[in-house]
Amino acid sequence: MKGETTKPSLRRRTRHGLTDRIVKQARAGVLIDGRGLRLKVTANPRTGELRKSWVVRVTVKGGPVREVGLGSAHDVSLKQARERATAVRNDARDGIDPIVARKAAIAKRAAEAARAMTFRQCAEACIDAKRSMASGATASARVCIEDAARWAQLRRTFGKRLADHQVIRHKIAEMVQRVNATTAYLEHCAWRVMQGETPVADLCLLKVQATQTLDFCAREATQIMGGAGYMRGNRVERIYREVRVNAIGGGSEEIMRDLAARQLGL
C-alpha cells in the first residue's frame, strides 16, 4: 500500500560484502564461517555507535582459546578477513603465538621505517622537540632571575641588603644578559620556522645555548640564595635538580654541536 513502510531485507549487502543477516548474527554471537572467524559488534557507551571488527578464535598448542583481532570491518572486507584468519590459524597450528607474531611484525616494520629515514629527515623530525626544550629552559632561567632578585632585595647581610652588594648586582645583570640573548635567538628561530624554513643547525645551537643559560642562571641563583636555594619547595631548587636533564635530554651538547656542524657542511 502507498505510504506503507517495508522491513528492509536481511540479505541487503553493504559495500564490504557484509549482509544485514551477518551483522544480526554477530550481535547474537554466531560465528561467520564456523572456523573461528567472527564479526564482533560493540556499542560506544557514549554515542551508541556500533563498532564492527573481525576477530578469530584460535588455540596454540593446547593452550586456552585466544581471540585475535583482524581489523575493522570498515577497512577490511569479508574476503580479506577470511584470508587473515587462515594465516592466523596456520600460525597457531605451527605453534606460533599470533599475538607475539603480530608484535614482532610491527616492530620489524618500525625498524625498517627508521632505517629508511635519511639523516636530514631524522633531524627535521626533532625540530619541534628542540624548540620546545629551548623555550622551557629559557622560561626556567627567567624564574631563577625572579627568585634570586626577590631574595636579594629581602635578605640582609652585614647591615644591608644583598642587592646593595656590587657582586650580587653583577651576577643578576649577567643572568639577565644571557637570558635576553637566548630569548632573541629563540624568537629568531621561531620566526624562521613560521616562514617554512627548517633551520636544523640553528635549532641545535639554540638548544645548547638555552641549556647553558639555564645552567648558569640556576647556579648563580643558588649561589645568591644560599641555603634557601637547597630547600625543597623552592623553585630554584627544583630547577637546579633538572639542569642536567635538560642539557642531556633530546641530545647532549656535544651531539647538538656535531649535528649543527654537519648541517653547516663541515
C-alpha positions in Angstrom: 0.0 0.0 0.0 1.0 3.6 -0.6 2.8 5.1 2.3 3.4 1.8 4.0 6.9 1.1 5.1 8.5 -2.2 4.3 11.0 -4.0 6.5 14.5 -4.0 4.9 15.7 -7.3 3.7 18.3 -9.1 5.8 20.1 -10.0 2.6 20.9 -6.4 1.7 24.6 -6.1 1.1 27.0 -3.3 2.2 30.0 -2.1 0.2 32.2 -4.6 2.0 30.1 -7.7 1.2 28.5 -7.8 4.7 24.8 -8.5 4.9 22.3 -7.4 7.5 21.9 -11.1 8.3 25.6 -11.4 9.1 25.6 -8.3 11.4 22.5 -9.6 13.1 24.2 -13.0 13.7 27.3 -11.3 15.0 25.3 -9.4 17.6 23.8 -12.7 18.7 27.3 -14.2 19.0 27.0 -16.5 16.0 30.2 -17.3 14.1 30.5 -16.2 10.5 32.2 -19.2 8.8 32.2 -21.9 11.5 36.0 -21.9 11.7 36.6 -19.3 14.3 36.0 -16.1 12.3 33.6 -13.8 13.9 32.3 -10.3 13.4 32.5 -8.6 16.8 30.0 -5.8 17.3 30.2 -3.5 20.3 28.4 -0.2 21.0 30.1 3.0 22.1 28.7 3.7 25.6 28.6 7.5 24.9 27.2 7.7 21.4 25.7 4.3 20.9 27.6 4.0 17.6 28.3 0.4 16.6 31.9 -0.7 16.2 32.4 -3.8 13.9 35.6 -5.6 13.9 36.8 -9.0 12.6 38.2 -11.5 15.2 39.2 -15.1 15.0 39.5 -17.6 17.9 42.4 -20.0 17.9 44.2 -22.3 20.3 48.0 -22.6 20.3 49.5 -26.0 21.4 46.6 -27.0 23.6 46.5 -23.7 25.4 43.5 -21.5 26.2 41.4 -20.1 23.4 42.6 -16.7 22.3 40.8 -14.1 20.4 42.9 -12.3 17.7 41.7 -9.1 16.0 41.9 -8.9 12.2 41.0 -5.3 11.6 37.9 -3.1 11.4 35.0 -4.2 9.3 35.0 -0.7 7.8 38.5 -1.2 6.3 38.7 -5.0 5.9 36.4 -6.9 3.6 34.9 -10.3 4.4 37.3 -11.9 1.8 40.3 -10.2 3.4 39.2 -11.2 6.9 38.9 -14.8 5.8 42.5 -14.7 4.3 43.9 -13.2 7.5 42.0 -15.7 9.6 43.5 -18.6 7.6 47.0 -17.2 8.1 46.5 -16.9 11.9 45.1 -20.4 12.1 48.1 -21.7 10.2 50.5 -19.9 12.6 48.6 -21.3 15.6 48.8 -24.8 14.1 52.6 -24.4 13.8 52.8 -23.4 17.4 53.3 -19.7 16.7 51.5 -17.3 19.0 49.6 -15.0 16.7 49.7 -12.0 19.1 53.5 -12.3 19.6 54.0 -12.7 15.8 51.9 -9.5 15.2 54.0 -7.5 17.7 57.2 -8.8 16.1 55.9 -7.8 12.6 55.0 -4.3 13.9 58.5 -3.9 15.4 60.1 -5.1 12.2 58.2 -2.6 10.1 59.1 0.2 12.5 62.8 -0.7 12.4 62.7 -0.8 8.6 61.0 2.6 8.5 63.6 4.0 10.9 66.4 2.7 8.7 64.8 4.2 5.7 64.8 7.7 7.2 67.6 9.8 6.0 69.8 11.8 8.3 68.1 15.1 7.4 64.6 13.5 7.9 65.7 12.5 11.4 67.0 15.9 12.1 63.8 17.6 10.9 61.7 15.3 13.0 63.3 16.8 16.1 62.7 20.4 15.2 59.6 20.8 17.5 61.4 19.0 20.3 64.4 21.2 20.2 62.3 24.4 20.0 60.1 23.4 22.9 63.0 22.3 25.1 64.8 25.6 24.4 61.7 27.5 25.3 61.2 25.6 28.5 64.9 26.1 29.5 64.6 29.9 28.8 61.5 30.2 30.9 63.1 28.3 33.8 66.1 30.6 33.6 63.8 33.6 34.0 62.2 32.0 37.1 65.7 31.8 38.6 66.3 35.5 37.9 62.9 36.4 39.5 63.5 34.4 42.7 67.1 35.5 43.0 66.3 39.2 42.6 63.4 39.0 45.1 65.7 37.2 47.6 68.5 39.8 47.1 66.0 42.6 47.9 64.7 41.0 51.1 67.8 39.3 52.5 70.1 41.5 54.7 73.7 40.7 55.4 76.3 42.9 57.1 73.7 45.6 57.8 72.5 46.0 54.2 70.5 44.2 51.5 72.2 41.6 49.3 71.2 43.7 46.4 73.4 46.5 47.8 76.5 44.4 47.2 78.0 45.1 43.9 79.0 41.5 43.2 75.3 40.4 43.6 74.1 43.1 41.3 76.6 42.0 38.7 75.5 38.3 39.0 71.9 39.2 38.3 72.8 41.6 35.5 74.8 38.8 33.7 71.9 36.4 34.2 69.5 38.9 32.5 72.0 39.5 29.7 72.3 35.8 28.9 68.5 35.2 29.1 67.7 38.1 26.8 70.3 36.9 24.2 68.8 33.4 24.3 65.2 34.8 24.0 66.2 36.8 20.9 67.8 33.7 19.4 64.6 31.7 20.2 62.3 34.2 18.6 64.5 34.4 15.5 64.4 30.6 15.1 60.7 30.5 15.7 60.2 33.2 13.0 62.2 31.1 10.5 60.2 28.0 11.2 56.9 30.0 10.7 58.3 31.1 7.3 58.5 27.4 6.3 62.2 27.0 6.8 63.9 24.1 8.6 66.9 25.7 10.4 68.2 22.5 11.9 71.7 23.9 12.7 70.3 27.0 14.4 67.8 24.9 16.4 70.5 22.6 17.6 72.7 25.5 18.7 69.7 27.2 20.3 69.1 24.1 22.4 72.7 24.2 23.5 72.6 27.9 24.3 69.3 27.7 26.2 70.5 24.8 28.4 73.8 26.5 29.1 72.0 29.7 30.0 69.7 27.7 32.4 72.8 26.0 33.9 74.4 29.4 34.6 71.2 31.0 35.9 70.4 28.1 38.2 73.9 28.0 39.6 74.1 31.8 40.2 70.6 31.9 41.7 71.5 29.1 44.1 74.7 31.0 45.0 72.7 34.1 45.8 70.0 32.4 47.8 72.5 30.3 49.8 70.9 27.6 51.9 67.4 28.6 50.9 68.3 27.5 47.3 68.5 23.9 48.5 65.2 23.8 50.4 62.5 21.5 49.0 59.6 23.5 47.7 61.8 26.2 46.4 61.5 26.8 42.6 65.2 27.3 42.2 66.0 24.0 44.0 63.7 22.1 41.6 65.2 23.8 38.5 68.7 23.2 39.7 68.0 19.4 40.0 66.7 19.3 36.4 69.5 21.3 34.8 71.4 18.2 33.6 68.2 16.5 32.5 67.5 19.4 30.1 71.2 19.5 29.0 71.3 15.8 28.1 67.7 15.0 27.2 66.9 15.4 23.5 70.6 15.3 22.6 73.6 16.3 24.6 75.5 19.5 23.9 78.3 17.5 22.1 75.8 15.8 19.8 73.9 19.0 19.1 77.2 20.8 18.2 78.3 18.0 15.9 74.9 17.9 14.2 75.0 21.6 13.7 78.5 21.4 12.2 77.4 18.7 9.8 74.4 20.7 8.7 76.8 23.6 8.0 78.7 21.4 5.7 81.8 21.0 7.8 
